[in-house]
Amino acid sequence: MTGANTSIKFSYRDYKSLPESDTKRYELIEGELIVVPSPTTYHQRISGNLEYALREFIQTSNLGYIYDAPCDVVLSEENVLQPDIFFITRERSEIITEENIQGSPDLVIEILSPPFTAERDRTHKRTLYARYGVREYWIVDPDERTVEIMTLREEGFEAVGVYQGEARVESPLLAGLMIDLKRIFQ
């Protein structure tokens, strides 16, 4: 078909009209519909370990709310993501609706799934999270067994540290949080 428009953008309305699926998850990035592959069992184990440690700290300190995928984070009509793990402070709980999250979480954690999501998590999502005001972004690399923590500055995300080996992860946003890497990657 000559002259067909191959740059048609999807909207959140289009995204929500997709049929429910037990096997497929989607994200919407700049209007492009992206199929998100199922995570590996190791990815899931890391996610569970990390979420458990965060939930324990956040609930004990009554700081806010922690969620995990699949849960839609609606940044705009053309950007709907499903971060692996994310945190919203009590003070910003108005962005939490029954159906989804309407705005930027305070903390987003993406666990890389090479070769599927690693490049997207390090580039496109990093840019989107910065643009929409996520205050802290973690990239967890299961292969390298590292956690990179970045905080939002005026010019974008700035690396605070890359944790590896026997280190303890510390979050500038969640003062007092310390998680042994061994606990995450077991």
N, C-alpha and C positions, 0 to 999 in steps of 0.2 A: 504494500500500500504506500504509494508515494505521497510525501507531504504529511505523513502522520506525525503527531506531536509526541515525541518520546520523552519529553521533559514534564509530563503531567505530574503535579504534586498531589499527594494525598493530604487530607485534613484529618483532624481528630474525629470528626463525624464519620469520615470514610473508614478510619481505623476501627471505630466502635461498631461499625456495621459488618465487620468481618465475622464469619461464622465461628462459634466457639469451637475450640479444638483441644483435645487431650494431649495431642502430640506436638503442636506448633505454638510457639510464642513469637510475638512480633514487637518491634519497636518502630517508631516513626522518627526519622532523623532528617531534618530540613525537607520534610514532605516526602521522603523516600521510605517506602515500606521495607523493613529489614526483617528477615526470618532469623530468629535467635535460636541457635542449636541447643539441644538439651545438654546440660553440663555433665561432666564425667562424675563418677562416684567420688574420686579424690577431691574434685572441685566442691562437691556437696559436703564432704566431710570437713574441709577447710571452712566453708561457709558456716556450717553448723557450729564448729568450735569457736569461730570468731564471734558469731552472733550470740552464742551463749555467754561468752566473757563480757561482751558489751552490754547485753541485757541485764546481767547480774549487776554491773556497775551503775548503769543508768537507772534501774529500778530502785536499787538501794539508796541512791542519791536523789531520787525523785526528779530527774532532769528532763524527762520527756518520753519520747516514743521511738521504738525501733521496729523496723519492718524489713521484709526480704522479698525477693522476687518469687512469684510474679505479682507485682503490684504496680499499677500505672502511676507514673509521676508525670503530670501534664505541665510541661514548661511553657508551651504555647500551642496554638492550633496545629503547627507543623512539627512539633518536637515532643514526643511522648516516649519516655524511657522506662525501663524496668531494671533499676540498679540491683546488684546482688544483695546488698545490705544498705540501709540508710537510716538516719536518725533525724528527728525533728524535736526541737526544744519545746517545752511546755508553753513558753511564751509565744510560740508561733503555731500552736495547735489548730488555729482557725483554718489552716490550709488542708487539714485532714477532713475528707468527706467520707461518706459511707461507701462511695464508688471508687474513689481514687485520691491522689494527692494533687492539689491545685496550686502548684508553685514549687520552689526549690527547697529540698531538704537542707539541713545545716551541714550534715556530713553524708558523703556518699562513698561507698566501698565497691569497687569492681574487682572481681577475681578473674584474671586472664585465663582464656581458654584457647591457647595457640592450636592451630593457626586461625581459628575462627574469629575471635573477638579481640585479640591482643592489639592489633594495629588500631582498630576502631576505639578501643578503650583509652589508648595512649594519645590519640589525636582528636578525632571528632568529638567524642564524649567529653574529653578534657576541656575542649574549647566551649562546648555547650554548657557544661557545668559552671565554668567561669563566667560566661556571658550572662547566665541566669542567676548568679549570686550564691552558688554553693560555697560555704565558707571553708570546708576542708574536704579534700579528696584523697582517698587511699587507693593505690593500685597494688594488689596482691599478686605475686608471681609464683605459682605453685612449682614451676620447674626450677627456678633459681632460689626458691624458698626465701623470698624477700617481701617486705612491705615498705612501699614508698609512700610517704605522707607529704602532702602539699597543702599550703594554706593560700587563700585568695588575697591577692594584693591588687592594687589599682591596675597594673598592667597584665594581670592574669595570675595563674597559679605559680607559686614559688616553692621549690622543694625545701622541706624542713629537715628531712632525713630519710635515709634508706636503711632499714633495719634488716639484719641477717645474722645467721649463726646462733649464738647464745644470747642475743640482745633481747631487750624488753621494749615493746612498742609503747611509745608515749604520745598522747594526743594534745596539741595545744588547745583545741576546743574543749576537750573533756579533761580538765585539769585534775590530776591525781590518778588518772587511768594508767595502768601499767599491765601489759599482757606479755607473758613469755612467749617468744616465737615457737618454742617447743610445743606449747599448748595449742597453737594454731595449726602447725604442720604435722601433728601426730597421725 
